[in-house]
Amino acid sequence: MAQEFLPVRATKEGAVVIDYPTLVSTPLKLQDSIKRAFGSEADCLGIIIVDNLPSEYVSYRERLLLLADRFAALPEETREKYADASSRYSFGWSLGKEIMNGKPDTLKGSYYANPIVDSPSVPEDQQAQYPEYYGKNIWPGDKEKSVEGFEQAFKDLGRFVFKVGTELAIACQPFASSYLTDNSISLSKLISTSQTTKARLLHYFPPSKENPLPSDDEPVDSWCGFHLDHSLLTGLCSAIYLSHESDGTLCQVPSPSPASGLYIRTRGGDLTKVAIPPNCLAFQTGEALELATAGQLRATPHCVRVGAAEGAEKVSRETFALFMQPDTTQVIGENETFGSFSKKVFAEHYEDTM
């Protein structure tokens, strides 16, 4: 008997939406949705939204994103205690170290950690060759005022996104298998057994004289350049916006401008702004998947823009991304492992500190 596929649902911008209970119980029914989201048709966006998530997601997201702002508000000398040059700032705090649009990125601060594995168990030579992935997590202790519970909040949200992403990978397998250059590869196994998973907690600072908002006539990616993730899949949370009032209070507010948010280029090159509902997760494709399918399943070009509006000068943006990727020894292309490919990516975006 032929498998029945569920009708494809989409947001008003065209992003495909799937139901989490269906993803878990009958993933094969979602094949039309997955093909529509990640396929190569000109209007495919390369992103999928998962709704009807377990109820704990809402509190996990809000707790950690509020902590992103609190960590960024710590004195510079305190934040820098949690920076790690030896990993090219791929663990702990990072500000102004990544090169975007040809210059150090001071628009946002990031906190990196592996929410699944604190101390990877790989051979010493592999660990030494790839410190960006096989370093140890760095956590602010509970004695660090205003960010108590940071580690647990980071792991709770990271592991939640990881679980949903692994389940999505299972659903994607039938579609991806026809494109994988090595059809023995299991996407879910590559993700679930990997020790390179990396999460990035992001704080976009309110605009300043040093980092003003882009003018209306500037390209949409002038503030944060279009780029590709080098993962297999990337999980994304909806951002929250926080208004920093003159009396020191903090208020959660709507996006300060309709121009603010995530922008994606479709497979055909059209520009689309994609909104992720607050109670949903989104997943987009990365370069490792593109390489593993010889370019058939392309990575999703994207950028973030914060538009000008009244009051925007006091508003920060907080969000979270989880990069799900294979171990460094995994072959993903002709004469290319994920490790060797990643080295090229890091060389483009970071000065050599080792």
FENNOR-V599150 format. One record per run of one state. SS is the DSSP state (alpha for helix, beta for strand, coil for the rest). FROM is the first residue (numbers start at 0). TO is the last residue. Records with the same first field share a line. If there is no record, write none. Layout:
SS=FROM-TO + FROM-TO
This chain:
coil=0-7 + 10-14 + 25-25 + 38-45 + 51-54 + 72-74 + 83-83 + 87-90 + 95-97 + 100-101 + 104-106 + 113-117 + 119-122 + 129-129 + 134-134 + 136-148 + 177-185 + 192-196 + 204-225 + 227-231 + 237-238 + 244-248 + 253-259 + 265-269 + 274-279 + 285-285 + 292-300 + 305-310 + 324-329 + 333-334 + 349-353
beta=8-9 + 15-18 + 46-50 + 82-82 + 91-94 + 98-99 + 102-103 + 107-112 + 118-118 + 135-135 + 197-203 + 226-226 + 232-236 + 239-243 + 249-252 + 260-264 + 270-273 + 280-284 + 301-304 + 314-323 + 330-332 + 335-336
alpha=19-24 + 26-37 + 55-71 + 75-81 + 84-86 + 123-128 + 130-133 + 149-176 + 186-191 + 286-291 + 311-313 + 337-348
